[in-house]
């Protein structure tokens, strides 16, 4: 197979492309701050596989307390948080219920089917969310003719839905329905703290009643790696078996866990700045004739420039030539604000979009 036909390996950076000056591709693009790097360098470490990395242990204790759970485990990625959770909750042939645009369906390479043998029923609903009533209608009686419905999962915030926040009342009702029908509840917390900061609801209250939930540290919180999955002690004990099987057990992981602890101490409240920048970007884009913008609830701004006479992919390419990088996602352009993007860069990006639309 030649390089030009490779499907899965990320292509190398194009040396002919202009350097990226404004990175709105994703909040995964954040770089550790100087202070975070210093905390990592000072970290007290040990062998995480045998439980003697004190920094990892501190991180897990803090996240468990933050979310009101009995225990937690540090993972290399959010995908591994989701996959190990479903591997513990389900058996081959079981059914998971989630929104049709959820990470576990659209962003994890089919891992839940490939590794666990699970099927995921796709629930519809606007803005990346299904309603409690939609969940009720999707449930069926236990019968040998249909797969056992085992887990209901939500993604907080809903990425493809526009970074929307699941309302607490809806989450509580979904938990109640799940309990009534014997289902386990799992919360994909890829941007959970964006939701808690924007809503003013604590992580403990937001995840109350959910059997498993996790926080991603490598997105808006700015750490270079990792997520922390929380639940009961029995659940986390079972997750550890899958963590080992999948190669997620680490050695001196405290170097990376120190970045997560630093993020908890310094980068949570500042997520509000990202939300403010997202609102400013949406406001500026909406003032350009022909640009259709979804009002952001957190740090994701989805927009379509087609009405201005230029398709989304052409707009993304034109912005890239100006040193601004964004993503095409679900037929729209997605801009993601984070700690490496400031207010002046937001205004600069709006100016470029206006310039490109005018030229179109």
C-alpha positions as CSV (number, residue, x, y, z in Angstrom):
1,X,0.0,0.0,0.0
2,X,1.4,3.4,-1.0
3,X,1.4,6.5,1.1
4,X,-1.3,8.0,-1.1
5,X,-3.7,5.1,-0.5
6,X,-3.2,4.8,3.2
7,X,-6.5,5.2,5.0
8,X,-5.9,5.4,8.7
9,X,-2.4,6.8,9.3
10,X,-2.5,10.6,9.9
11,X,-0.9,12.4,7.0
12,X,2.3,14.4,7.8
13,X,2.0,18.1,8.2
14,X,2.2,19.8,4.8
15,X,5.4,21.9,4.8
16,X,4.1,24.1,2.1
17,X,1.0,25.1,4.2
18,X,1.2,28.4,6.1
19,X,1.9,28.0,9.9
20,X,-1.2,27.7,12.1
21,X,-1.6,30.9,14.0
22,X,-5.2,30.5,15.2
23,X,-6.1,26.9,16.1
24,X,-9.8,26.4,16.3
25,X,-9.7,22.8,15.1
26,X,-10.4,21.4,18.6
27,X,-9.7,21.9,22.3
28,X,-7.6,18.8,22.0
29,X,-5.0,21.1,20.3
30,X,-4.2,22.9,23.6
31,X,-0.5,22.8,24.7
32,X,0.5,22.5,28.3
33,X,1.2,25.9,29.8
34,X,4.6,26.7,31.3
35,X,3.3,26.3,34.8
36,X,1.6,23.0,33.9
37,X,4.9,21.7,32.5
38,X,6.7,22.7,35.7
39,X,4.1,20.8,37.8
40,X,4.7,17.8,35.6
41,X,8.5,18.1,36.0
42,X,8.1,18.2,39.8
43,X,5.6,15.2,40.0
44,X,6.2,12.5,42.6
45,X,5.9,9.3,40.6
46,X,5.9,5.5,40.9
47,X,4.6,2.5,39.1
48,X,1.0,3.0,38.3
49,X,0.5,-0.7,37.5
50,X,1.2,-1.7,41.0
51,X,-0.7,1.2,42.6
52,X,2.3,3.1,44.0
53,X,2.2,6.3,41.9
54,X,1.1,8.9,44.5
55,X,0.2,11.5,42.0
56,X,-2.1,9.2,40.0
57,X,-3.7,8.1,43.3
58,X,-4.3,11.7,44.3
59,X,-5.8,12.5,41.0
60,X,-8.2,9.6,41.1
61,X,-9.2,10.4,44.7
62,X,-9.9,14.0,43.7
63,X,-12.0,13.1,40.7
64,X,-14.0,10.5,42.7
65,X,-14.7,13.1,45.3
66,X,-15.5,15.8,42.7
67,X,-18.2,13.5,41.1
68,X,-19.4,11.9,44.3
69,X,-18.4,8.4,43.3
70,X,-16.6,5.7,45.4
71,X,-13.6,5.3,43.2
72,X,-11.9,6.3,39.9
73,X,-9.2,5.2,37.5
74,X,-6.8,7.2,35.3
75,X,-6.9,6.4,31.6
76,X,-4.8,7.3,28.6
77,X,-7.8,8.6,26.7
78,X,-11.5,9.3,26.8
79,X,-12.1,6.6,24.3
80,X,-10.7,4.1,26.7
81,X,-12.9,5.4,29.4
82,X,-16.0,4.8,27.2
83,X,-14.8,1.4,25.9
84,X,-13.8,-0.1,29.2
85,X,-17.0,1.2,30.8
86,X,-19.2,-0.6,28.2
87,X,-17.0,-3.7,28.4
88,X,-17.7,-3.9,32.1
89,X,-21.4,-3.0,31.9
90,X,-22.3,-5.2,29.0
91,X,-21.9,-8.8,27.6
92,X,-21.5,-9.7,23.9
93,X,-24.8,-9.2,22.1
94,X,-26.1,-6.6,24.5
95,X,-27.6,-3.3,23.3
96,X,-26.6,0.2,24.3
97,X,-28.9,3.1,23.7
98,X,-27.3,6.5,22.8
99,X,-27.9,9.5,20.5
100,X,-27.2,8.8,16.9
101,X,-24.3,11.3,16.9
102,X,-22.7,10.1,20.2
103,X,-19.0,9.6,20.4
104,X,-19.5,5.9,21.0
105,X,-21.1,5.6,17.6
106,X,-19.4,8.2,15.5
107,X,-15.9,8.8,17.0
108,X,-14.5,5.6,18.4
109,X,-13.8,3.4,15.4
110,X,-16.6,0.9,16.1
111,X,-14.6,-0.3,19.2
112,X,-17.8,-1.2,21.1
113,X,-18.8,-3.6,18.4
114,X,-15.4,-4.8,17.4
115,X,-14.1,-5.5,21.0
116,X,-17.3,-6.1,23.0
117,X,-19.7,-7.4,20.4
118,X,-22.3,-4.8,21.4
119,X,-24.9,-3.1,19.3
120,X,-25.7,0.5,19.8
121,X,-29.3,1.7,19.1
122,X,-29.3,5.2,17.7
123,X,-31.8,7.5,19.3
124,X,-32.8,10.6,17.4
125,X,-33.3,14.1,18.7
126,X,-32.3,17.7,18.0
127,X,-29.0,19.2,19.2
128,X,-27.3,15.9,19.9
129,X,-29.8,14.9,22.6
130,X,-32.7,12.5,22.8
131,X,-35.7,13.1,25.1
132,X,-36.8,10.9,27.9
133,X,-39.9,10.1,25.9
134,X,-37.7,8.9,23.0
135,X,-35.8,6.6,25.4
136,X,-39.1,5.2,26.7
137,X,-40.3,4.4,23.1
138,X,-37.0,2.6,22.3
139,X,-37.3,0.2,25.2
140,X,-38.7,-3.3,24.6
141,X,-39.7,-6.2,26.9
142,X,-37.1,-8.8,27.7
143,X,-37.4,-11.5,25.1
144,X,-35.1,-14.0,23.6
145,X,-35.8,-12.5,20.2
146,X,-34.2,-9.2,20.9
147,X,-30.8,-8.2,22.4
148,X,-30.8,-7.4,26.1
149,X,-30.9,-3.6,26.6
150,X,-28.2,-3.0,29.1
151,X,-26.9,0.6,29.0
152,X,-28.2,4.1,28.3
153,X,-25.4,6.6,27.5
154,X,-25.4,10.4,27.2
155,X,-22.6,12.7,26.0
156,X,-22.1,15.8,28.1
157,X,-21.7,18.2,26.3
158,X,-23.2,16.9,23.0
159,X,-20.4,17.5,20.5
160,X,-22.1,17.2,17.1
161,X,-25.2,18.8,18.6
162,X,-23.3,22.0,19.0
163,X,-21.7,21.6,22.4
164,X,-25.2,21.6,23.9
165,X,-25.7,20.9,27.6
166,X,-28.0,18.2,28.8
167,X,-30.4,19.8,31.3
168,X,-30.3,18.3,34.8
169,X,-34.1,17.6,34.7
170,X,-33.7,15.5,31.6
171,X,-30.7,13.6,33.0
172,X,-32.6,12.8,36.2
173,X,-35.6,11.6,34.2
174,X,-33.4,9.4,32.1
175,X,-31.8,7.9,35.2
176,X,-35.3,7.2,36.6
177,X,-36.4,5.4,33.4
178,X,-33.2,3.4,33.4
179,X,-33.7,2.3,37.0
180,X,-37.3,1.3,36.3
181,X,-36.3,-0.9,33.4
182,X,-33.1,-2.3,34.9
183,X,-30.6,-0.4,32.7
184,X,-27.2,0.9,33.7
185,X,-26.4,4.6,33.1
186,X,-23.1,5.9,31.6
187,X,-22.1,9.5,31.1
188,X,-19.5,10.3,28.4
189,X,-17.9,13.4,30.1
190,X,-15.7,14.6,27.2
191,X,-16.6,18.2,28.0
192,X,-18.4,17.6,31.3
193,X,-16.7,20.5,33.1
194,X,-17.7,22.9,30.3
195,X,-21.3,21.9,31.1
196,X,-20.9,22.4,34.8
197,X,-19.2,25.7,34.5
198,X,-21.7,27.0,32.0
199,X,-24.7,25.8,34.0
200,X,-23.5,26.4,37.5
201,X,-24.3,22.8,38.4
202,X,-21.6,21.0,40.3
203,X,-20.0,17.8,38.8
204,X,-21.3,15.9,41.8
205,X,-24.9,17.0,41.1
206,X,-24.6,16.7,37.3
207,X,-23.5,13.0,37.6
208,X,-25.8,12.1,40.5
209,X,-27.5,8.8,39.7
210,X,-25.2,7.9,36.8
211,X,-23.5,4.6,37.4
212,X,-20.3,5.6,35.5
213,X,-19.0,9.0,34.4
214,X,-15.7,10.4,33.4
215,X,-13.8,13.7,32.8
216,X,-11.5,14.4,29.9
217,X,-8.4,16.3,30.8
218,X,-7.0,16.6,27.3
219,X,-9.6,19.0,25.9
220,X,-10.6,22.3,27.4
221,X,-8.7,21.6,30.7
222,X,-5.4,21.7,28.7
223,X,-3.6,18.6,29.9
224,X,-1.6,16.7,27.3
225,X,-3.2,13.3,28.0
226,X,-5.8,11.4,29.9
227,X,-9.3,11.0,31.3
228,X,-10.5,9.8,34.7
229,X,-13.4,7.3,34.9
230,X,-15.4,7.1,38.1
231,X,-18.0,4.8,39.6
232,X,-18.4,2.2,42.4
233,X,-15.4,0.4,43.8
234,X,-16.6,-2.8,42.3
235,X,-17.1,-1.2,38.8
236,X,-13.6,0.4,38.9
237,X,-12.1,-2.9,40.0
238,X,-13.6,-4.6,36.9
239,X,-12.4,-1.7,34.7
240,X,-8.9,-2.3,35.8
241,X,-8.9,-5.7,34.2
242,X,-9.9,-4.2,30.9
243,X,-7.4,-1.4,31.3
244,X,-4.7,-4.0,31.6
245,X,-6.0,-6.0,28.7
246,X,-6.1,-3.0,26.4
247,X,-2.7,-1.8,27.3
248,X,-3.9,1.2,29.3
249,X,-1.9,0.4,32.4
250,X,1.0,2.7,32.7
251,X,4.3,3.1,34.7
252,X,5.3,6.6,35.9
253,X,2.0,8.1,34.9
254,X,2.2,10.7,37.6
255,X,4.0,13.0,35.2
256,X,0.8,13.2,33.2
257,X,-1.5,13.0,36.2
258,X,0.3,16.1,37.6
259,X,-0.9,18.0,34.6
260,X,-4.5,16.9,35.3
261,X,-4.2,18.0,38.9
262,X,-2.9,21.3,37.8
263,X,-5.8,21.7,35.4
264,X,-8.3,21.0,38.3
265,X,-6.6,23.7,40.3
266,X,-6.2,26.3,37.6
267,X,-8.1,25.6,34.4
268,X,-11.7,24.9,35.4
269,X,-13.1,28.3,36.1
270,X,-11.4,29.8,33.1
271,X,-13.5,27.6,30.8
272,X,-16.0,30.5,31.1
273,X,-13.5,32.5,29.0
274,X,-13.7,29.9,26.2
275,X,-17.5,30.1,26.4
276,X,-17.4,33.9,26.1
277,X,-15.0,33.7,23.1
278,X,-17.4,31.2,21.5
279,X,-20.3,33.6,22.0
280,X,-18.3,36.5,20.5
281,X,-17.3,34.3,17.5
282,X,-21.0,33.3,16.9
283,X,-22.1,36.9,17.3
284,X,-19.6,38.2,14.8
285,X,-20.3,35.4,12.3
286,X,-24.0,35.9,12.5
287,X,-23.5,39.5,11.4
288,X,-22.0,38.4,8.1
289,X,-24.7,38.0,5.4
290,X,-25.4,34.4,4.4
291,X,-23.6,32.8,7.4
292,X,-25.9,30.5,9.4
293,X,-24.7,30.1,13.0
294,X,-25.9,27.9,15.8
295,X,-25.9,29.8,19.1
296,X,-23.3,28.2,21.3
297,X,-24.0,27.0,24.9
298,X,-20.3,26.2,25.6
299,X,-17.1,26.3,23.6
300,X,-18.2,24.9,20.2
301,X,-19.5,27.1,17.4
302,X,-21.1,25.4,14.4
303,X,-21.8,27.4,11.3
304,X,-22.6,27.1,7.5
305,X,-21.4,29.7,5.0
306,X,-23.3,28.3,2.0
307,X,-25.7,31.2,2.0
308,X,-22.7,33.5,1.5
309,X,-21.9,31.7,-1.7
310,X,-19.1,29.4,-0.5
311,X,-19.3,25.8,0.6
312,X,-18.0,24.9,4.0
313,X,-15.0,22.9,2.8
314,X,-13.9,25.8,0.6
315,X,-14.2,28.2,3.6
316,X,-12.1,25.9,5.7
317,X,-9.5,25.7,3.0
318,X,-9.4,29.4,2.5
319,X,-9.1,30.0,6.3
320,X,-6.2,27.5,6.4
321,X,-4.3,29.6,3.9
322,X,-4.6,32.5,6.3
323,X,-3.3,30.4,9.2
324,X,-6.6,29.6,10.8
325,X,-7.6,25.9,11.2
326,X,-11.2,24.6,11.8
327,X,-13.0,21.3,11.1
328,X,-15.8,20.2,8.9
329,X,-18.1,18.1,11.0
330,X,-21.6,16.7,10.2
331,X,-21.8,19.0,7.1
332,X,-21.0,22.1,9.1
333,X,-17.9,24.0,10.1
334,X,-17.0,23.6,13.7
335,X,-14.8,26.1,15.6
336,X,-13.7,25.1,19.0
337,X,-12.4,27.7,21.5
338,X,-9.9,26.9,24.2
339,X,-7.1,28.3,26.4
340,X,-4.7,28.8,23.4
341,X,-7.2,31.1,21.6
342,X,-7.7,34.7,22.8
343,X,-10.3,37.3,22.2
344,X,-8.2,39.2,19.6
345,X,-7.8,36.0,17.6
346,X,-11.5,35.5,17.6
347,X,-11.9,39.0,16.1
348,X,-9.2,38.2,13.5
349,X,-11.0,35.0,12.5
350,X,-14.3,36.9,12.0
351,X,-12.5,39.4,9.8
352,X,-11.1,36.6,7.6
353,X,-14.5,34.9,7.3
354,X,-16.0,38.3,6.3
355,X,-13.2,38.8,3.7
356,X,-13.6,35.4,2.2
357,X,-17.4,35.6,2.1
358,X,-17.2,39.0,0.4
359,X,-14.8,37.6,-2.2
360,X,-17.2,34.7,-2.9
